[in-house]
Amino acid sequence: MRVDERSNLVAQFSIGTVEEVQAWIRQDDGHAFIEIQLQRHEASEKVSSTETTIRIPATLLSELKRLVDHIEEQLIARGLSDEFQTLEQMRVERGPVFAHPSEAEFAGILDFYDIRWQYEPKTFPIQWDEQGHVLESFTPDFYLPDQDRYIELTTQKQRLVTKKNRKVRLLRKLYPGINIKIFYGRDVERLRQKYNGSKAQKNPGSLLASSYPRQG
């Protein structure tokens, strides 16, 4: 594998006096990776330093975040958290951390119409290398469990829209049983206008049915 020269140290912290954790972003053959290193510096000059490295495709960042969330939930459940006493307290005070304001607005509309939703609940691998390692993945923005449907929102930047369209096409090809809809900028705006104009009439079925864009 050809290794690019581009790599950046983005974060680090110490564990005691001899151990240090470093987080790097590296690029290999055009693919971005998150590399987490645990370095142990021995006090004696006769013993060389040791290093443990974990490399994760950057496209699995959502999975990494989810892993940290699960760890935190387990710590809270076992009474080992210094920040929260219960899971309910954490969920009330923190809530989901949305990547874009449009996602928070969309979640608010779903809440108003009493539509259950989950934010980025699952990541789907969509590209692998010859050894079977995941190189690229896709995490839809929302999942509506009552409708068994995933929702992906887009921004108005054409480059990002094109990229998401490609990922959705791959997702449908690799996972034909997955039901996913794309909301483009114009669809979100139409949904926003309908929501603002008809708050007194809660009809979630017609709201989403009329707002779904075409597949393809």
Backbone as numpy.savetxt, mean C-alpha at the origin, in Angstrom:
# Nx Ny Nz CAx CAy CAz Cx Cy Cz
23.08 -10.87 -12.64 22.23 -9.67 -12.64 23.11 -8.42 -12.64
22.81 -7.50 -13.56 23.54 -6.25 -13.58 23.03 -5.34 -12.47
23.95 -4.75 -11.70 23.57 -3.90 -10.58 23.83 -2.45 -10.94
22.84 -1.60 -10.86 23.00 -0.18 -11.14 23.78 0.48 -10.01
24.34 1.63 -10.33 25.13 2.36 -9.33 24.25 3.12 -8.35
22.98 3.30 -8.70 22.12 4.16 -7.89 21.67 3.46 -6.61
22.04 4.00 -5.49 21.60 3.50 -4.19 21.66 4.65 -3.20
20.68 4.69 -2.29 20.58 5.79 -1.34 20.27 5.25 0.04
21.02 5.73 1.02 20.70 5.47 2.42 19.61 6.45 2.83
18.44 5.93 3.24 17.30 6.80 3.51 16.96 6.91 5.00
17.42 5.96 5.82 17.11 6.01 7.25 18.03 5.07 8.00
18.26 5.38 9.26 19.07 4.50 10.10 18.82 4.82 11.57
19.01 3.82 12.41 18.94 4.03 13.86 19.78 2.97 14.54
20.20 3.28 15.75 21.09 2.39 16.50 20.31 1.53 17.48
20.81 0.32 17.69 20.28 -0.58 18.71 21.42 -0.80 19.71
21.37 -0.11 20.81 22.48 -0.21 21.75 23.71 0.48 21.20
24.88 -0.03 21.56 26.14 0.62 21.18 26.86 -0.06 20.03
26.45 -1.27 19.66 27.21 -2.00 18.64 26.37 -2.40 17.42
25.05 -2.21 17.48 24.20 -2.61 16.36 23.49 -1.41 15.75
23.34 -1.44 14.45 22.71 -0.35 13.72 21.85 -0.91 12.60
20.65 -0.33 12.43 19.76 -0.69 11.34 19.80 0.41 10.29
19.99 0.01 9.05 20.00 0.96 7.94 18.97 0.55 6.90
18.31 1.54 6.31 17.35 1.29 5.22 17.88 1.97 3.96
18.00 1.20 2.90 18.52 1.69 1.63 17.46 1.53 0.54
17.52 2.39 -0.45 16.78 2.19 -1.70 17.81 1.93 -2.78
17.69 0.77 -3.43 18.65 0.39 -4.47 17.90 0.06 -5.75
18.60 0.12 -6.87 18.03 -0.22 -8.16 18.89 -1.27 -8.85
18.26 -2.39 -9.20 18.93 -3.46 -9.92 18.16 -3.73 -11.20
18.84 -3.60 -12.33 18.22 -3.88 -13.64 16.91 -3.14 -13.83
16.86 -1.90 -13.38 15.67 -1.09 -13.58 14.58 -1.28 -12.55
14.76 -2.17 -11.58 13.76 -2.40 -10.54 14.26 -1.83 -9.21
13.34 -1.19 -8.48 13.70 -0.59 -7.20 13.47 -1.58 -6.06
14.38 -1.57 -5.09 14.30 -2.46 -3.94 14.52 -1.67 -2.65
13.85 -2.11 -1.60 14.10 -1.61 -0.25 15.03 -2.62 0.43
16.15 -2.15 0.88 17.13 -3.05 1.50 17.31 -2.65 2.97
17.05 -3.57 3.86 17.19 -3.33 5.29 18.39 -4.11 5.80
19.32 -3.40 6.41 20.56 -4.02 6.87 20.68 -3.90 8.39
21.07 -4.99 9.01 21.42 -4.97 10.43 22.93 -5.17 10.52
23.63 -4.15 10.97 25.08 -4.21 11.06 25.51 -4.26 12.52
26.39 -5.19 12.79 26.93 -5.31 14.14 28.43 -5.01 14.10
28.82 -3.99 14.84 30.22 -3.57 14.88 30.85 -4.12 16.17
31.75 -5.04 16.00 32.38 -5.66 17.16 33.36 -4.71 17.82
33.40 -4.77 19.14 34.29 -3.89 19.90 35.75 -4.24 19.67
36.02 -5.50 19.49 37.40 -5.95 19.29 37.79 -5.82 17.83
38.98 -5.30 17.57 39.45 -5.16 16.20 39.78 -6.51 15.57
39.91 -7.54 16.40 40.24 -8.87 15.89 39.03 -9.56 15.27
37.83 -9.05 15.58 36.60 -9.65 15.07 35.98 -8.68 14.05
35.74 -9.15 12.85 35.20 -8.29 11.80 33.71 -8.03 12.04
33.23 -6.93 11.49 31.82 -6.58 11.61 30.98 -7.57 10.79
29.74 -7.77 11.23 28.83 -8.67 10.53 27.63 -7.88 10.01
26.99 -8.42 8.98 25.86 -7.72 8.37 24.80 -8.72 7.95
23.55 -8.43 8.28 22.40 -9.21 7.83 21.54 -8.31 6.96
21.20 -8.78 5.76 20.48 -7.95 4.80 19.19 -8.63 4.35
18.12 -7.84 4.31 16.84 -8.28 3.74 16.50 -7.34 2.60
16.22 -7.89 1.42 15.89 -7.08 0.24 14.44 -7.36 -0.16
13.67 -6.26 -0.29 12.25 -6.37 -0.61 11.96 -5.47 -1.81
11.26 -5.98 -2.85 10.89 -5.11 -3.98 10.10 -3.90 -3.50
10.42 -2.74 -4.03 9.74 -1.51 -3.60 8.25 -1.57 -3.87
7.84 -2.36 -4.86 6.41 -2.48 -5.15 5.65 -3.20 -4.05
6.39 -3.83 -3.12 5.75 -4.51 -1.99 5.74 -3.62 -0.74
5.89 -2.31 -0.93 5.89 -1.40 0.21 4.58 -1.49 1.00
3.45 -1.64 0.29 2.18 -1.77 1.00 2.15 -3.00 1.89
2.74 -4.10 1.40 2.82 -5.30 2.22 3.71 -5.09 3.43
4.80 -4.35 3.25 5.70 -4.07 4.36 5.00 -3.22 5.41
4.24 -2.22 4.96 3.47 -1.40 5.90 2.46 -2.25 6.67
1.80 -3.15 5.93 0.81 -4.02 6.55 1.46 -4.92 7.58
2.66 -5.40 7.29 3.39 -6.23 8.24 3.67 -5.48 9.53
4.11 -4.24 9.40 4.39 -3.42 10.59 3.10 -3.17 11.37
1.99 -2.94 10.65 0.70 -2.73 11.33 0.30 -3.97 12.13
0.49 -5.15 11.55 0.14 -6.39 12.26 1.01 -6.56 13.50
2.27 -6.23 13.39 3.16 -6.33 14.55 2.69 -5.39 15.66
2.34 -4.15 15.26 1.87 -3.19 16.25 0.58 -3.67 16.91
-0.33 -4.23 16.13 -1.58 -4.73 16.69 -1.32 -5.84 17.70
-0.38 -6.72 17.40 -0.06 -7.80 18.33 0.56 -7.26 19.62
1.40 -6.24 19.50 2.00 -5.64 20.69 0.92 -5.00 21.57
-0.03 -4.30 20.94 -1.12 -3.68 21.69 -1.98 -4.75 22.36
-2.32 -5.81 21.61 -3.17 -6.87 22.14 -2.52 -7.55 23.34
-1.20 -7.59 23.37 -0.48 -8.24 24.46 -0.07 -7.27 25.56
-0.52 -6.02 25.46 -0.21 -5.04 26.49 1.22 -4.59 26.49
1.89 -4.65 25.33 3.31 -4.32 25.25 3.58 -3.00 24.53
2.51 -2.27 24.19 2.67 -1.01 23.47 2.84 0.14 24.44
3.72 1.07 24.09 3.90 2.27 24.89 2.99 3.41 24.44
2.23 3.21 23.34 1.42 4.28 22.77 -0.07 4.08 22.97
-0.56 2.84 22.79 -1.98 2.57 22.89 -2.25 1.44 23.87
-3.40 1.55 24.57 -3.78 0.50 25.50 -4.64 -0.57 24.85
-5.45 -0.18 23.85 -6.34 -1.13 23.18 -6.30 -0.88 21.68
-6.73 -1.89 20.91 -6.81 -1.74 19.46 -7.87 -0.70 19.09
-8.96 -0.66 19.84 -10.02 0.31 19.57 -9.49 1.73 19.71
-8.66 1.97 20.72 -8.09 3.30 20.92 -7.20 3.68 19.73
-6.39 2.75 19.26 -5.52 3.01 18.11 -6.33 3.36 16.87
-7.38 2.58 16.59 -8.17 2.79 15.37 -8.93 4.09 15.41
-9.41 4.49 16.62 -10.14 5.74 16.75 -9.19 6.92 16.59
-8.04 6.88 17.25 -7.13 8.01 17.25 -6.33 8.13 15.96
-6.02 7.01 15.33 -5.15 7.06 14.16 -5.93 6.95 12.86
-6.77 5.92 12.76 -7.49 5.69 11.51 -6.51 5.32 10.40
-7.03 5.04 9.20 -6.14 4.69 8.09 -5.35 5.89 7.61
-4.14 5.67 7.17 -3.30 6.73 6.62 -3.39 6.65 5.10
-4.11 7.60 4.50 -4.33 7.57 3.07 -3.14 8.17 2.33
-2.89 7.63 1.14 -1.76 8.12 0.35 -2.10 9.42 -0.39
-3.39 9.71 -0.58 -3.79 10.89 -1.35 -5.10 11.43 -0.79
-5.29 12.76 -0.79 -6.54 13.33 -0.27 -7.79 12.79 -0.95
-7.70 12.44 -2.23 -8.87 11.91 -2.94 -9.33 10.59 -2.33
-8.39 9.81 -1.78 -8.75 8.54 -1.14 -9.52 8.79 0.14
-9.07 9.77 0.92 -9.80 10.11 2.15 -11.20 10.61 1.83
-11.32 11.40 0.76 -12.64 11.91 0.36 -13.54 10.76 -0.11
-12.97 9.82 -0.87 -13.75 8.68 -1.34 -14.22 7.83 -0.16
-13.34 7.63 0.83 -13.73 6.87 2.02 -14.86 7.56 2.77
-14.81 8.91 2.83 -15.88 9.65 3.49 -17.22 9.47 2.79
-17.20 9.42 1.46 -18.43 9.22 0.70 -18.98 7.82 0.96
-18.10 6.82 0.97 -18.54 5.46 1.27 -19.13 5.37 2.66
-18.52 6.04 3.62 -19.06 6.03 4.99 -20.44 6.67 5.04
-20.62 7.76 4.32 -21.91 8.46 4.33 -23.02 7.55 3.82
-22.69 6.73 2.82 -23.68 5.83 2.25 -23.67 4.44 2.89
-23.00 4.34 4.03 -22.97 3.09 4.80 -22.46 1.91 3.97
-21.47 2.16 3.14 -20.85 1.11 2.34 -19.56 0.67 3.05
-19.49 -0.58 3.43 -18.29 -1.08 4.12 -17.11 -1.10 3.15
-15.94 -0.74 3.66 -14.76 -0.71 2.82 -13.52 -1.07 3.63
-12.51 -1.51 2.92 -11.18 -1.75 3.49 -10.17 -1.02 2.62
-9.16 -0.42 3.26 -8.17 0.35 2.52 -6.92 -0.49 2.27
-6.59 -0.68 1.00 -5.41 -1.43 0.58 -5.26 -2.75 1.35
-6.27 -3.61 1.34 -6.20 -4.83 2.16 -5.32 -5.94 1.59
-5.01 -5.88 0.27 -4.30 -7.00 -0.33 -3.40 -6.53 -1.47
-2.24 -7.18 -1.58 -1.30 -6.90 -2.67 -1.20 -8.12 -3.57
-1.26 -7.87 -4.88 -1.21 -8.95 -5.87 0.12 -8.89 -6.64
0.95 -9.92 -6.59 2.14 -9.95 -7.45 1.72 -10.00 -8.92
2.41 -9.24 -9.78 2.06 -9.25 -11.20 3.28 -9.44 -12.10
4.48 -9.51 -11.53 5.66 -9.78 -12.34 6.71 -10.46 -11.46
7.37 -11.48 -12.03 8.37 -12.25 -11.32 9.64 -12.36 -12.17
10.78 -12.61 -11.51 12.00 -12.89 -12.26 12.09 -14.38 -12.55
13.19 -14.82 -13.15 13.33 -16.22 -13.55 13.37 -17.16 -12.36
13.76 -16.64 -11.19 13.81 -17.47 -9.98 12.50 -17.47 -9.21
11.51 -16.75 -9.72 10.22 -16.71 -9.05 10.10 -15.62 -8.00
11.09 -14.73 -7.89 11.01 -13.62 -6.95 10.11 -12.53 -7.52
9.30 -11.95 -6.66 8.38 -10.89 -7.09 9.16 -9.62 -7.44
8.94 -9.11 -8.65 9.56 -7.86 -9.08 8.58 -6.70 -9.07
7.30 -6.99 -9.26 6.30 -5.93 -9.33 4.98 -6.45 -8.77
4.26 -5.57 -8.11 2.98 -5.95 -7.52 2.00 -4.79 -7.65
0.75 -5.06 -7.30 -0.30 -4.05 -7.41 -1.21 -4.15 -6.21
-1.44 -3.02 -5.54 -2.32 -2.96 -4.38 -3.48 -2.02 -4.67
-4.66 -2.54 -5.00 -5.82 -1.66 -5.24 -6.13 -0.82 -4.00
-6.67 0.37 -4.24 -6.89 1.32 -3.15 -7.94 0.85 -2.14
-9.07 0.34 -2.65 -10.17 -0.03 -1.77 -10.71 -1.41 -2.13
-11.28 -2.05 -1.12 -12.03 -3.29 -1.33 -13.38 -3.13 -0.65
-14.47 -3.43 -1.40 -15.83 -3.37 -0.87 -16.29 -4.80 -0.61
-16.22 -5.28 0.63 -16.49 -6.70 0.91 -17.91 -7.13 0.58
-18.89 -6.26 0.75 -20.27 -6.65 0.46 -20.51 -6.87 -1.02
-19.68 -6.27 -1.85 -19.81 -6.42 -3.30 -18.67 -7.24 -3.91
-17.74 -7.63 -3.08 -16.55 -8.37 -3.55 -15.92 -7.64 -4.73
-15.66 -6.36 -4.54 -15.16 -5.52 -5.63 -14.00 -4.64 -5.14
-12.95 -4.57 -5.94 -11.83 -3.67 -5.67 -12.02 -2.38 -6.45
-11.57 -1.28 -5.85 -11.66 0.03 -6.48 -10.26 0.64 -6.54
-9.89 1.13 -7.71 -8.61 1.83 -7.87 -8.88 3.25 -8.32
-8.39 4.24 -7.56 -8.50 5.64 -7.94 -7.24 6.07 -8.67
-7.39 7.02 -9.58 -6.23 7.53 -10.31 -6.09 9.02 -10.06
-4.93 9.56 -10.38 -4.72 11.01 -10.34 -4.85 11.55 -11.75
-4.71 12.83 -11.90 -4.85 13.45 -13.21 -3.54 13.44 -14.01
-2.44 12.98 -13.43 -1.18 12.91 -14.16 -1.23 11.73 -15.12
-1.09 12.00 -16.40 -1.25 10.98 -17.42 -0.25 9.85 -17.25
0.97 10.17 -16.81 1.98 9.14 -16.63 1.54 8.11 -15.59
0.95 8.59 -14.50 0.49 7.69 -13.45 -0.75 6.93 -13.89
-1.63 7.58 -14.64 -2.84 6.91 -15.14 -2.45 5.76 -16.06
-1.51 6.01 -16.96 -1.06 4.96 -17.89 -0.45 3.80 -17.14
0.33 4.10 -16.12 0.97 3.06 -15.33 -0.06 2.20 -14.60
-1.08 2.86 -14.04 -2.11 2.11 -13.31 -2.96 1.28 -14.26
-3.26 1.83 -15.44 -4.03 1.06 -16.42 -3.30 -0.22 -16.79
-2.00 -0.13 -16.97 -1.20 -1.31 -17.29 -1.27 -2.34 -16.17
-1.18 -1.88 -14.92 -1.23 -2.81 -13.79 -2.60 -3.46 -13.67
-3.65 -2.70 -13.92 -5.00 -3.27 -13.84 -5.19 -4.32 -14.93
-4.68 -4.05 -16.14 -4.78 -5.04 -17.21 -4.06 -6.33 -16.85
-2.86 -6.20 -16.26 -2.11 -7.39 -15.83 -2.86 -8.13 -14.73
-3.44 -7.37 -13.80 -4.19 -7.99 -12.70 -5.36 -8.81 -13.24
-6.10 -8.24 -14.18 -7.25 -8.96 -14.75 -6.81 -10.19 -15.52
-5.65 -10.11 -16.17 -5.16 -11.25 -16.93 -4.68 -12.38 -16.02
-3.95 -12.01 -14.96 -3.37 -13.01 -14.07 -4.38 -13.54 -13.05
-5.36 -12.70 -12.67 -6.35 -13.08 -11.67 -7.75 -12.81 -12.24
-8.20 -13.65 -13.16 -9.48 -13.39 -13.85 -10.68 -13.35 -12.92
-10.58 -13.91 -11.73 -11.70 -13.91 -10.80 -11.83 -12.63 -10.00
-10.84 -11.72 -10.14 -10.86 -10.48 -9.38 -11.75 -9.45 -10.07
-12.65 -8.85 -9.31 -13.55 -7.82 -9.80 -12.98 -6.46 -9.39
-12.52 -5.69 -10.37 -11.89 -4.40 -10.06 -12.42 -3.33 -11.00
-12.64 -2.15 -10.46 -13.10 -1.00 -11.23 -12.11 0.15 -11.04
-11.91 0.93 -12.12 -11.04 2.10 -12.05 -11.91 3.36 -12.01
-11.59 4.27 -11.09 -12.21 5.58 -11.06 -11.17 6.59 -11.52
-11.41 7.19 -12.70 -10.52 8.24 -13.19 -10.90 9.58 -12.54
-10.09 10.60 -12.82 -10.35 11.90 -12.22 -11.75 12.42 -12.50
-12.22 12.25 -13.74 -13.56 12.73 -14.11 -14.64 11.94 -13.38
-14.39 10.64 -13.12 -15.38 9.82 -12.42 -15.46 10.22 -10.95
-14.31 10.52 -10.35 -14.30 10.96 -8.95 -15.02 12.29 -8.83
-14.80 13.19 -9.80 -15.48 14.49 -9.76 -16.98 14.32 -9.91
-17.42 13.43 -10.80 -18.85 13.18 -10.97 -19.45 12.60 -9.69
-18.71 11.71 -9.05 -19.17 11.13 -7.79 -19.26 12.20 -6.71
-18.28 13.11 -6.69 -18.28 14.18 -5.70 -19.50 15.09 -5.89
-19.81 15.43 -7.12 -20.96 16.30 -7.39 -22.27 15.62 -7.01
-22.37 14.34 -7.30 -23.60 13.62 -6.96 -23.76 13.51 -5.45
-22.64 13.29 -4.76 -22.67 13.20 -3.31 -23.09 14.53 -2.68
-22.51 15.64 -3.17 -22.83 16.95 -2.61 -24.25 17.38 -2.94
-24.77 16.90 -4.06 -26.10 17.34 -4.47 -27.24 16.51 -3.96
-26.94 15.36 -3.37 -28.04 14.48 -2.95 -27.75 13.82 -1.60
-27.22 14.58 -0.65 -26.92 14.02 0.66 -28.18 13.57 1.39
-29.29 14.17 1.05 -30.52 13.82 1.76 -31.10 12.50 1.31
-30.64 11.99 0.17 -31.18 10.75 -0.37 -30.08 9.71 -0.42
-30.04 8.89 0.58 -29.01 7.86 0.63 -29.44 6.66 -0.20
-28.75 6.43 -1.28 -29.02 5.28 -2.14 -27.68 4.76 -2.65
-26.96 4.00 -1.84 -25.61 3.58 -2.22 -25.57 2.75 -3.48
-26.59 1.96 -3.74 -26.57 1.12 -4.93 -26.51 1.95 -6.20
-27.43 2.93 -6.30 -27.45 3.76 -7.49 -26.24 4.67 -7.56
-25.74 5.10 -6.41 -24.58 5.97 -6.40 -23.40 5.30 -7.10
-23.06 4.07 -6.69 -21.89 3.40 -7.24 -22.16 2.84 -8.62
-23.38 2.38 -8.86 -23.69 1.80 -10.16 -23.56 2.83 -11.26
-24.06 4.03 -11.03 -24.01 5.05 -12.06 -22.64 5.69 -12.18
-21.79 5.48 -11.17 -20.48 6.13 -11.18 -19.39 5.23 -11.70
-19.68 3.94 -11.90 -18.63 3.04 -12.36 -18.25 3.34 -13.80
-16.99 3.56 -14.08 -16.56 3.77 -15.45 -16.51 2.47 -16.21
-16.29 2.58 -17.51 -16.21 1.39 -18.35 -14.96 0.58 -18.03
-15.05 -0.73 -18.19 -13.88 -1.58 -18.07 -13.11 -1.54 -19.37
-11.83 -1.95 -19.27 -11.06 -2.04 -20.49 -9.75 -1.29 -20.36
